[in-house]
Amino acid sequence: MSKNALALYHKKVFITGATDGIGKETALMFAKVGATVCIHGRNPKKLAATMQALKDANPRGQFFSYQADFSSLEDVRRMANEFLEDHQSLDILINNAGLYPDNRVITQDGFEQTLQVNYLSAFLLTKTLLPLLEKGNQPHIINMSSIGHKFVWNSIKNPSDSPFFWRWVSYCRSKLLIVAWTIELARQLENSNITVNCLHPGIIRTKVIRILPLSYGSSVPSGAKTVFDLATNPKHAYTTGKYFERYKMTQPAPMALNKKLQKNLWRASHNWAGLMIESEDDEAEQEQA
Ligand SMILES: NC(=O)c1ccc[n+]([C@@H]2O[C@H](COP(=O)([O-])OP(=O)(O)OC[C@H]3O[C@@H](n4cnc5c(N)ncnc54)[C@H](OP(=O)(O)O)[C@@H]3O)[C@@H](O)[C@H]2O)c1
C-alpha cells in the first residue's frame, strides 16, 4: 500500500448528497481505499441502496448513514447532533448535496429552497461539525460550487423576499454564495488546522444538468475524481480558501472575492441559521456596522 493510500485508510469522510451522482461515486471511491465513509441522503430507500453499494465495494469497510432533508434547518440540526453523538472526530467533510430547482419553493424556514438546500444547510452543518473537524487528522472541507457562479451577481438577501424567480439564476447565486463563504470560512479558520476549498467538478451527466441535451457533459466518475483529488492529494494539504475548476486552482468571480460581501454573508448566514457569531473580530465589526 502506498503512503497516501495508507493515510486514506485511516480517514473518516462525511459526504452529503451521497445517494446519487457525484456524491455517491465519491463515496464509492473512498470506500474502495478503505476509508470510513459516512453518507447523507434525504431518501431512506436511496440511502439503504447506497449503503449496500458501499458494502459491495468493500465488504470490510466501515459505513454510517444519516438522513435529513436539507430544505429543513431543524432536520439538518437533528442530523448534525446525531453525527456529533456517533463520532469523536472527522477528517473530511464534503458539502456536496445540491439541487437544481424546478420552480420557486419557499421552505417552512422561510427561505427560497435553492438558497437553503445548496448553501444555508451546508453552512449550518459545517458550523456544527467544526469541533469534530478540529480533532481530525489534517482536516479538509470541500464545498461544491459551480462555474455558474461566474454568471450572476448577488446581494445578501433571502430571495424569498423577491417575487422574481429564474431557476438558473437561483442555482448560480447559491453557488456564488458557496465561493464567498469558502473564502471567509478559510479566513475564520486560519489559526486552526482545517482547510476549506470549493470546486466546480466539470459539467457532469447527472440529474442536476437535466436541462441540457442528454449527451452533454462528462461521466459521473470523472466528476467524482475531481472531488476525491482535492480531498486527498497531498499537494493540496495546506491549500485553503481557493476555488478549483476540475483540477485547476482558478480565480473565482470578482464578486466572490469581495470582502464586504464575504463579511455580510458571514453575518447574514449566522442570523439565517439561528447561530451566534463567536469571533471577537466579527462582533466588533458587527457593532460598527
Ligand atoms: N452535475 C454537474 O454538472 C455539476 C456541475 C457543477 C456543480 N455540481 C454540484 O455537484 C453537487 C452534486 O450534484 P450532482 O450533479 O451529483 O447531482 P445529483 O445526482 O442530483 O446529486 C445531488 C445529491 O443531493 C441530494 N439532494 C438534493 N436535494 C436535497 C435535499 N433537499 N435534501 C438533502 N439532499 C438533497 C440528492 O438526493 P437524492 O438522491 O434524493 O436526489 C443527491 O444525493 C451539487 O451540489 C451540484 O450543484 C454539479
The ligand as a Tripos MOL2 file, in Angstrom:
@<TRIPOS>MOLECULE
LIG
   48    52     1     0     0
SMALL
NO_CHARGES

@<TRIPOS>ATOM
      1 N1        -23.5660   17.7750  -12.4780 N.am      1 LIG1
      2 C1        -22.8940   18.8980  -12.7730 C.2       1 LIG1
      3 O1        -22.5720   19.1980  -13.9430 O.2       1 LIG1
      4 C2        -22.4850   19.8360  -11.6800 C.ar      1 LIG1
      5 C3        -21.7310   20.9850  -12.0260 C.ar      1 LIG1
      6 C4        -21.3510   21.8630  -11.0180 C.ar      1 LIG1
      7 C5        -21.6880   21.6020   -9.7070 C.ar      1 LIG1
      8 N2        -22.4460   20.4860   -9.3940 N.ar      1 LIG1
      9 C6        -22.7850   20.2730   -7.9870 C.3       1 LIG1
     10 O2        -22.3850   18.9790   -7.5800 O.3       1 LIG1
     11 C7        -23.1970   18.5470   -6.4900 C.3       1 LIG1
     12 C8        -23.6980   17.1430   -6.7640 C.3       1 LIG1
     13 O3        -24.6210   17.1970   -7.8350 O.3       1 LIG1
     14 P1        -24.8520   16.0220   -8.8740 P.3       1 LIG1
     15 O4        -24.5800   16.5910  -10.1940 O.co2     1 LIG1
     16 O5        -24.1640   14.8000   -8.4450 O.co2     1 LIG1
     17 O6        -26.4490   15.8710   -8.7430 O.3       1 LIG1
     18 P2        -27.3830   14.7030   -8.1870 P.3       1 LIG1
     19 O7        -27.0390   13.4190   -8.8460 O.co2     1 LIG1
     20 O8        -28.7720   15.2040   -8.3280 O.co2     1 LIG1
     21 O9        -26.9940   14.5970   -6.6390 O.3       1 LIG1
     22 C9        -27.4140   15.5680   -5.7160 C.3       1 LIG1
     23 C10       -27.4680   14.9830   -4.3350 C.3       1 LIG1
     24 O10       -28.0250   15.9790   -3.4540 O.3       1 LIG1
     25 C11       -29.1710   15.4200   -2.7960 C.3       1 LIG1
     26 N3        -30.2170   16.3890   -2.5010 N.ar      1 LIG1
     27 C12       -30.9600   17.1020   -3.3840 C.ar      1 LIG1
     28 N4        -31.8860   17.8210   -2.7300 N.ar      1 LIG1
     29 C13       -31.7410   17.5460   -1.4080 C.ar      1 LIG1
     30 C14       -32.4250   17.9450   -0.2350 C.ar      1 LIG1
     31 N5        -33.4940   18.7580   -0.2550 N.pl3     1 LIG1
     32 N6        -32.0000   17.4620    0.9540 N.ar      1 LIG1
     33 C15       -30.9680   16.6100    1.0190 C.ar      1 LIG1
     34 N7        -30.2940   16.1730   -0.0520 N.ar      1 LIG1
     35 C16       -30.6810   16.6400   -1.2670 C.ar      1 LIG1
     36 C17       -29.6800   14.3790   -3.7890 C.3       1 LIG1
     37 O11       -30.5660   13.4700   -3.1290 O.3       1 LIG1
     38 P3        -31.4680   12.4270   -3.9850 P.3       1 LIG1
     39 O12       -30.5320   11.2750   -4.3020 O.co2     1 LIG1
     40 O13       -32.5580   12.0800   -3.0380 O.co2     1 LIG1
     41 O14       -31.9250   13.1510   -5.2100 O.co2     1 LIG1
     42 C18       -28.3900   13.7580   -4.2590 C.3       1 LIG1
     43 O15       -27.9000   12.8370   -3.3160 O.3       1 LIG1
     44 C19       -24.3230   19.5780   -6.3720 C.3       1 LIG1
     45 O16       -24.0000   20.4910   -5.3480 O.3       1 LIG1
     46 C20       -24.2890   20.2710   -7.7250 C.3       1 LIG1
     47 O17       -24.8230   21.5650   -7.6770 O.3       1 LIG1
     48 C21       -22.8450   19.6030  -10.3410 C.ar      1 LIG1
@<TRIPOS>BOND
     1     1     2 1
     2     2     3 2
     3     2     4 1
     4     4     5 ar
     5     4    48 ar
     6     5     6 ar
     7     6     7 ar
     8     7     8 ar
     9     8     9 1
    10     8    48 ar
    11     9    10 1
    12     9    46 1
    13    10    11 1
    14    11    12 1
    15    11    44 1
    16    12    13 1
    17    13    14 1
    18    14    15 2
    19    14    16 1
    20    14    17 1
    21    17    18 1
    22    18    19 2
    23    18    20 1
    24    18    21 1
    25    21    22 1
    26    22    23 1
    27    23    24 1
    28    23    42 1
    29    24    25 1
    30    25    26 1
    31    25    36 1
    32    26    27 ar
    33    26    35 ar
    34    27    28 ar
    35    28    29 ar
    36    29    30 ar
    37    29    35 ar
    38    30    31 1
    39    30    32 ar
    40    32    33 ar
    41    33    34 ar
    42    34    35 ar
    43    36    37 1
    44    36    42 1
    45    37    38 1
    46    38    39 2
    47    38    40 1
    48    38    41 1
    49    42    43 1
    50    44    45 1
    51    44    46 1
    52    46    47 1
@<TRIPOS>SUBSTRUCTURE
     1 LIG1         1 GROUP 0 **** ****
